Amino acid sequence: MSFILRVVLAAAGAVAALLVAPESDVFPVAQGMVAIALIAAVVVVAALWRRR
């Protein structure tokens, strides 16, 4: 579980770095928002995949 969280946060950090400067104060907030969006996207894809 820890490994999955690290991968998601690494991907979220890369995407958030495109949107906000990593040195800014809002970077952790942006990283968290992107991480939640990535997790939600994975859940939606998994739900749609099961419906087939």
C-alpha positions as CSV (number, residue, x, y, z in Angstrom):
1,M,0.0,0.0,0.0
2,S,2.8,2.4,0.8
3,F,4.4,1.7,-2.6
4,I,1.2,2.6,-4.4
5,L,0.9,5.8,-2.4
6,R,4.5,6.8,-3.3
7,V,3.9,6.2,-7.0
8,V,0.7,8.3,-7.0
9,L,2.4,11.1,-5.1
10,A,5.4,11.0,-7.4
11,A,3.1,11.3,-10.4
12,A,1.1,14.0,-8.7
13,G,4.3,15.9,-8.0
14,A,5.3,15.8,-11.6
15,V,2.0,17.1,-12.8
16,A,1.8,19.7,-10.1
17,A,5.3,20.9,-10.9
18,L,3.9,21.8,-14.4
19,L,1.2,23.9,-12.9
20,V,2.9,25.5,-9.9
21,A,6.5,26.3,-8.9
22,P,7.8,23.5,-6.5
23,E,9.2,26.2,-4.3
24,S,5.9,28.0,-3.7
25,D,3.8,27.6,-0.6
26,V,0.8,26.1,-2.4
27,F,2.8,23.3,-4.0
28,P,1.8,20.7,-1.4
29,V,-1.9,21.7,-1.8
30,A,-1.6,21.4,-5.6
31,Q,0.1,18.1,-5.3
32,G,-2.6,16.8,-3.0
33,M,-5.4,18.0,-5.3
34,V,-3.7,16.3,-8.3
35,A,-3.2,13.1,-6.3
36,I,-6.9,13.0,-5.4
37,A,-7.8,13.6,-9.1
38,L,-5.5,10.8,-10.2
39,I,-7.0,8.4,-7.6
40,A,-10.5,9.4,-8.7
41,A,-9.6,8.8,-12.3
42,V,-8.3,5.3,-11.5
43,V,-11.5,4.5,-9.6
44,V,-13.7,5.7,-12.5
45,V,-11.7,3.7,-15.0
46,A,-11.9,0.6,-12.8
47,A,-15.6,1.0,-12.4
48,L,-16.2,1.4,-16.1
49,W,-13.9,-1.5,-16.9
50,R,-16.0,-3.8,-14.6
51,R,-19.2,-2.7,-16.3
52,R,-18.1,-4.2,-19.6
